[in-house]
Amino acid sequence: AYGAQAGFSVSLAAGLGMLLFAVLGYRLLQNSTHPHPASLA
């Protein structure tokens, strides 16, 4: 049971990290095409 719990939390953390990375990359892409310096704050 402990191994399944650890595997689930690891996959959940990996999924959240990938989602955060995708959002950051998308915002960087938007900023490079339409610069809004205030949105970086």
N, C-alpha and C positions, 0 to 999 in steps of 0.2 A: 504493500500500500504506500510505503514511504517513497519507493522508487517512482511509482506512478505520479505521486504528488510533486516530486522534484522535477520529473520530466514535463509535467503540465506547466509548472511555474516557469521553467526554462523556456518552453515554447511560447508561453504567454509573453515573457519578457522580450524574446526575440521578435515576436509579432509587433509588440509595441515599439520596439526600437526601429524596426523597418518602417512602420507607419510614421514615426517621428521623422526619420530620415527622408521619407517621401515628401512629407509636408514641407520640411526645410528646403529640400531640393526644388520643390514647386514654387516656393516663395522666392528663392534665389533666382529662378528662371523668370518669374514675373518681374522681379526688381531689375534684372538685366535688360529686359525688353521695355519695361515701363518704370523707370527709376522713381521710387518714392522713398527718399532717405528717412522720412519721419516714421515710416512703417517698420523700420528696423529696430526702433527703440522699444 
